[in-house]
Amino acid sequence: FWNECRKMSSAEANRMDIDEQSFFRGMIGYFKKKFRASDRNVFAAGSSGGGHMAYKLALTMPGEIRAIAAILANMPDSANFDCVASGIAMPVMIINSTADEVNPYYGGEIKAYGVVLGTVMSTHATFQYWLDLAGYHTKPFSTDIPDRDPFDGAVLRSSEYVEKGKPKVALITIEGGGHWYPGDIDVHVEAWKFFSSESKRKYSRKIKKSRNP
C-alpha cells in the first residue's frame, strides 16, 4: 500500500504518513543522474491503489509529473480526502470498469479485503474534476473500442477531450468489467500511447479552480 490521499485508509503507509513525494523525487533524481532521464517527461501509471498514488502525484507534484494514467481507481471523495491539491491542470487518463466490485464506478465505499480504504467519488466526478481544471466545456470525442475479446463480457468505450493549449483528459469505460484488465486492450500500451502523445504537446498549467475536490 501507498500513502495516497485516502484519509480513512488503515494501511500502514497511511498510518505512518510515509513521505511518498520524497521517494518519487529521489527516484526521479536517481534516473536522471544515472541514465540521463529527462525530468521533463516523467509519467506515472498505477492500478487500484497504484492508481490512487498516481492521482496523488498529479495533485501534489504537477511540476514534476508530466501526465498520469489511473487504472481501476476513483479519487477519494471530500470525506476521505487529505491531500492539499495544487489546482493545476494535468493530462490524465482514467480506465475504469462499471461492475468493479472493489472500486465502485458510481462512487461509494471501496470494498477491499482486510483493510479500510474509505469512500471515493464516482468515475464521472473524478473525470469531471480534471476536465474542470483543464477548462473543457464541450462534448468529448467518443468512440467504441473494437471488442477483440468476446469472452471477457466487457465492452469498451473511449471519451477524450483534447484542444490546442489544454492538456488531454481521457476516460476508457469498461462496460461490464470488474476489478481486472479487459482482454480487448493492453491498458499499459494505452497508457504509453497517451503519455507519448502528451509529451509532444504544449498547454497552459494555470490554476483553474479551488485546490481540493
C-alpha positions in Angstrom: 0.0 0.0 0.0 1.0 3.6 -0.6 0.2 6.7 1.5 -2.2 8.2 -1.0 -4.9 10.9 -0.5 -7.2 8.5 1.4 -7.7 9.9 4.9 -9.6 6.8 6.1 -7.1 4.3 4.9 -6.0 1.8 7.6 -2.9 0.8 5.6 0.4 1.1 7.5 1.8 3.5 5.0 -1.0 5.9 5.6 -0.9 5.5 9.4 2.8 6.2 9.4 2.3 9.1 7.0 5.1 7.9 4.7 6.5 10.8 2.6 5.8 9.3 -0.8 6.7 12.6 -2.7 10.2 12.5 -1.4 10.5 8.8 -2.5 9.4 9.7 -6.0 11.6 12.8 -6.1 14.5 10.7 -5.1 13.7 8.1 -7.8 13.4 10.8 -10.5 16.8 12.2 -9.4 18.4 8.8 -9.5 17.3 8.0 -13.0 18.2 11.5 -14.2 21.7 11.2 -12.8 22.4 7.6 -13.7 20.7 7.3 -17.0 20.3 10.9 -18.1 16.5 10.5 -17.9 14.5 13.6 -18.9 12.9 15.2 -15.8 10.5 16.9 -18.2 8.9 13.7 -19.3 8.1 11.8 -16.1 4.9 9.8 -16.2 3.0 7.7 -13.6 0.7 4.8 -14.3 -0.9 2.8 -11.5 -3.7 0.3 -10.9 -6.1 0.2 -8.0 -4.0 1.6 -5.0 -1.3 2.5 -7.5 -4.0 4.5 -9.4 -4.6 6.4 -6.2 -0.9 7.1 -5.9 -0.9 8.3 -9.4 -3.7 10.7 -8.5 -1.7 12.0 -5.5 1.4 12.7 -7.7 -0.8 14.6 -10.2 -2.5 16.5 -7.4 0.6 17.4 -5.4 3.6 17.3 -7.8 2.3 18.7 -11.1 5.6 20.4 -11.8 7.5 17.1 -11.7 5.0 14.6 -13.2 4.0 15.3 -16.8 1.0 13.0 -17.0 -0.7 10.1 -15.3 -2.9 7.1 -16.0 -5.1 5.9 -13.2 -6.5 2.4 -13.7 -9.4 0.9 -11.7 -9.3 3.8 -9.3 -11.5 6.8 -8.5 -10.3 9.8 -6.5 -11.3 9.9 -2.8 -14.4 11.9 -2.0 -14.4 15.0 0.2 -14.9 13.0 3.4 -11.9 10.8 2.6 -9.5 13.3 1.0 -6.4 14.5 3.0 -4.1 16.0 0.3 -3.6 19.7 -0.5 -4.2 19.8 -4.2 -2.3 22.3 -6.4 -5.3 23.1 -8.6 -3.2 22.8 -11.7 -4.4 21.1 -14.8 -2.8 17.8 -15.9 -3.0 15.3 -18.7 -5.0 12.4 -17.1 -6.2 9.1 -18.4 -8.7 7.1 -16.4 -9.5 3.4 -17.2 -12.4 2.1 -15.0 -14.9 -0.7 -15.0 -18.7 -0.3 -14.4 -19.1 -3.5 -12.5 -15.9 -3.2 -10.4 -16.5 -4.9 -7.1 -13.6 -3.1 -5.3 -13.5 0.4 -6.8 -17.2 1.4 -7.2 -17.6 3.1 -10.6 -20.6 5.2 -9.4 -18.9 6.1 -6.1 -19.2 4.9 -2.5 -17.2 2.7 -0.2 -14.1 0.7 -1.5 -14.6 -3.0 -0.9 -11.1 -4.2 -0.1 -10.2 -7.3 1.9 -8.7 -6.8 5.4 -8.1 -3.0 5.1 -10.4 0.0 5.3 -9.9 2.5 2.5 -12.9 4.8 2.8 -15.1 6.2 0.1 -14.5 7.5 -3.4 -16.1 9.8 -5.9 -17.8 8.4 -9.0 -15.7 7.8 -12.1 -17.6 10.7 -13.8 -17.0 13.0 -10.9 -13.3 12.1 -11.0 -13.2 12.7 -14.7 -15.0 16.0 -14.3 -12.5 17.2 -11.7 -9.7 17.0 -14.3 -11.9 18.4 -17.0 -12.8 21.4 -14.9 -9.1 22.1 -14.2 -8.3 21.9 -17.9 -11.2 24.2 -18.8 -13.2 21.9 -21.0 -16.9 22.7 -21.6 -17.6 21.0 -24.9 -18.6 17.4 -25.7 -15.9 14.7 -25.8 -14.7 12.8 -28.8 -16.2 9.4 -28.1 -15.5 6.1 -29.9 -16.4 2.4 -29.3 -13.3 0.3 -28.9 -13.4 -2.9 -31.1 -14.5 -6.0 -29.0 -11.4 -8.1 -29.6 -12.2 -10.4 -26.7 -15.8 -11.5 -26.9 -15.3 -13.9 -23.9 -14.5 -11.3 -21.2 -18.0 -10.0 -21.0 -16.8 -6.4 -21.4 -17.5 -3.6 -24.0 -15.2 -0.6 -24.0 -15.8 3.0 -24.9 -13.3 5.9 -25.1 -14.2 9.5 -24.3 -11.5 12.1 -24.9 -11.1 15.8 -24.5 -8.3 17.5 -26.4 -7.9 21.1 -27.6 -5.0 23.3 -28.5 -3.4 24.8 -25.4 -5.0 22.4 -23.0 -3.9 19.0 -21.5 -5.7 16.0 -22.8 -8.1 14.3 -20.4 -9.4 10.8 -21.4 -11.6 8.1 -20.0 -11.9 4.5 -21.1 -15.0 2.9 -19.7 -15.1 -0.9 -19.4 -18.8 -1.7 -19.5 -19.4 -4.9 -17.6 -15.8 -5.2 -16.4 -14.7 -5.9 -12.9 -11.6 -5.2 -10.9 -9.4 -6.7 -13.6 -8.0 -5.8 -17.0 -10.1 -6.4 -20.1 -8.8 -8.7 -22.9 -9.7 -6.1 -25.6 -6.8 -3.8 -24.9 -3.5 -3.7 -23.1 -4.1 -1.0 -20.6 -0.3 -0.3 -20.2 0.1 0.2 -24.0 -2.9 2.6 -23.9 -1.2 4.5 -21.1 2.0 4.7 -23.0 0.2 6.0 -26.2 -1.4 8.6 -24.0 2.0 9.6 -22.4 3.7 9.7 -25.8 1.2 12.0 -27.4 1.2 14.4 -24.4 5.0 14.6 -24.3 4.9 16.5 -27.6 2.1 18.9 -26.7 2.2 22.4 -25.1 -0.6 23.7 -22.9 -1.4 26.1 -20.0 -0.5 25.0 -16.5 -2.5 27.7 -14.8 -4.7 27.1 -11.7 -8.3 26.9 -12.8 -10.3 26.3 -9.6 -10.2 25.7 -5.8 -7.4 23.5 -4.5 -9.3 20.4 -3.3 -12.1 18.2 -4.8 
